[in-house]
């Protein structure tokens, strides 16, 4: 793959990571006391035009 492709992909993934973390932190803060709780999280990545659907599932520990 080209350097331009790699750079654009890395830029996109960085944006996804940073904005997702901010959204999760804000939601946890608004939820109040989530200590001791475990939350199931799921991210679905799609790319139009190439029929990609990539699902990542995991857990996030509540704020203590």
Secondary structure, DSSP 8 states (H G I E B T S, - for coil): --HHHHHHHHHHHHHHHHHHHHHHHHHHHHH---TT-EEEEEEEEEETTTTEEEEEEEEEE---
